Amino acid sequence: MLTSLLKMFIAHLLGDFVLQPKSWVEKRKTQIQYLFYHVGVHAALLILFFIQDLAGNWQNIVFLVAAHLAIDSIKIGVESRWSINPIRLFVIDQILHIASIVAIYFYWTPSALTDFIAQVDWNKVCLIIIALILVIFAIPIVIRVFFSKWQKEDAFHTKRAETLFDAGTVIGIMERLMILGFVLLGLNEGIGFLLAAKSIFRFGDLTNARDTKFTEYVMIGTLLSFGLGMLVAFGLKYCLSIL
């Protein structure tokens, strides 16, 4: 049955990311036939993957096709009525698609769900979730509060206006996630590589800016982000090791 799960995932990935032209994505917002074309591709892929046992899998195919049609229809409706961050909408859309695949898998193999729950170390899962919350949500707030005492300086606002909106926050989150991954995988040298790479990319900005305050801002932000990220990462690794 695990093979069936993998086939459903492959069909989803091919249908959503390989065999869906960009023009369909745009046109299906106003022309419903392109939505049906897209869903039809998914149906064809599922039939192709389960061609050897269609009699035993037709219910799965019908459910997944119907679920895909419903999820994409809701997404199009939401896009047309409300202004929502496209990245957030994309993530929610993919989570729902994956959830439908996992749901049908566990529906037909309930023992797999029971075995999975029994094998998971929920203490470790909770620790990892806490670390992710700290790295993604808490640390940016800490850094923002730390820099609040310089918010009134003109140079601070001028430089922020010259950059992409929230780009620094996104970069910080990505680098801390990478630090977390490096530490958990035992690749501590990766942290040095990451710091060196960021320094190289930033070197041109700092040289051209010839602005002491901007240089100090970048240095403090980088060191603070890396320091807090490493603190969380090594703390998580230690806690996982003693469980």
N, C-alpha and C positions, 0 to 999 in steps of 0.2 A: 504493500500500500504506500510505502514511502516513495516508491518510484512514481506512483500516481501524483503525489504531492509535488514532486520535482517537475513532472510534466506540466502540471497546471501553472507552476511558477514560470517555467520557460515560455509557455504560451502567452502568459500575461506580459512578460518582458518583451517578447517579440512583437506582440500586438500593440503595446503602448509606446515602445521606444524605437523599434526598428521598422515596422511596417505601417506606421502612421505618418503620412506626409504632413508637413507643417501647414500646408494649405487646408487640409481637412480640419485641423485644430481651429483655424480661424473661421472657416466657412460654416462649421457645424453650429456656431453660435447663432447663426441666422437661417441656415438651411439644414433642416433636420435630416435630410437624406445622407449627409456626410456622417452624422452620428450613427446611422444605421450601417453605413459602409464600414465604419470603425468596429462596431460591434459584430458585424458579419465576419470581419477578419478574425476576430477572437473566436467566433464560433467555428470557423473553418480550421483554425489552428488546433482547437481542442478536438475536433472530429479527427483531424489528421493524426494527432498524438494517441488517440484512443481507438483508432480504426480497428485494431485487432480484437477489441472487446467493447464494441459500441453498446451491445445489449446490457452489459453490466455497468456502463458508465453514462448512459444517456441522461439519467437524472442529474448527475453532477454537471454535465455540460449545460443542460437547460437552466439549472440554478445559477451557474457562474455567468452565463450569457445574460440572464435576466438581471442578476445583481449588477453586472457591469453597466447594462443599459440604465438601470435605476440610478446608480451612483453618478454616472456621467451626466444624466439628465438633471439631477439635482445640482451638480456642479455648474452646469450651464445656466440654470435658473438663478443660482446665487450670484454668478458673475454678472448677469444682466440686471440684477436688482440692487446689488450692494457693491460698494468699492472695498474689496478685501485684498490684503496683501497676496499677490499671486503665488509667492513661495509657500506661504502658510496654506493656501488653498490646495496647492499641488501636493504638499505633504499629507494633508488630511485625505485627499482623494486617493493617494497611494496606500495609505494606512487602511482605508476602507476596502480597497480591492484586495489587499493582502489578507485582511481579516476574513473576507468572504471565502478565500481559498483555504485558509487555515480552518475555518468553521466547517466547511464541507468535509475536510480531511478528518477532523476529530469526530464529526457526526457519524461517519462510517467506521471509524476505528476508535471507539471510546476508551479502549484499553490503553491506547497510545497516550491519551491525555492523562489518564491516571498514572501511568508509568513516568511521564514527564514531570508531573507535579511531585511525585514521590522522590525523584532523583534530584530535583533542584534544591540547592542549599539556599533557603530564603534569607538567612542572615547575611550571606554574601551578596545576594541580590539587593537587599536593602542598603547595604554599605555602598555598593556601586551606584545605586540611584541617588543616595545622599551626595556622593562625590560629584556626580553629573550635575545635580542641582547647584552645588557650590560653584563648580567651574563655569556653568552656562549662565546662571541667574544671579547668584549671590556676589561673586567676585566683581563683576562689572559695576554693581551698586557700590561696593566698597571702594573701588577705584574712583568712581564718580564723586563719592563723598569726600575722598581724600583730596581730589583736585578742586573741590568746591571753594576752597579759600583763595584760589587764583581766578575764579570765574569772572571777577569784575575787571580783570586786566584786559585792555584793548587788544594786546597781541594774542591773547588766548582766543578771543572771538574771531579775530582776523584769520588766524591759521585754520581754525575749525571751519570757517566759511569756505576755505579753499579746498576742502577735502570732500569726498563722498559722504553723504549722510549716514552716520553710524558705522562708517567703514572701520574705524578704529576698534569699535566694540566687537564687530564681527571677526576682525583679524585676531583680536585678543582671545575670543572664544575658541577659534580654530587652533591657535597655538597652544592653548591650555589643554584642549582635547588631545592634541598630538603629544604633549608632555605626559598626560595621563596614560596614553597608549604606550609610549616609550618606556615609562617606568614599570608598568604592569608586564610588559614583554621582556623586561630586563635589558633594554637597549638604552641605557643611560647616556651613552655617547650621542644618541640622537638629539638630546637636549642641546648639547654644544653645537651640533650641526644646525639645528633650528635657530639658535641665537646668532650664529655666524651668518646664516643666510639672511636673516632679518637685518642684521647690521649692514650687510653688503647692499641690500636694496635701499636701505635708509640713508646710506652714506652720501649718495648723490643729492638727496633732498636737503640733508643737513649742510652739505658743502655749499650748495647753491643758495640756501636761505641766508647763510651768514647771520643767523639770529640766535643769540645765546639763549634767550628764553625758550625758543622753539626746540633747540637742542636739549635743553634741560627737561622740557616737557616730555619729549620722546624718550629720553633716557630713564626718567623716573617712571613713566608709564610702562616701559618695557621691563624694567627690573622688578617693578611691583607685580606686574602680571605674571612674569616667570616665577618670581619668588612664591607668590600665593599658589600658583598652579603646581609647583613642585611640592609645596607643603601639603596640599590636598592629595597629590599623587602618592608621595611616599607614606603619608598617613594612611591612605587606603591600602597600600601594599602591606604595611605592617599589620593593620587590623585583619586583613585577609589571611595573613600568615599565621596568626594566633588562633584562628577559628578552627 
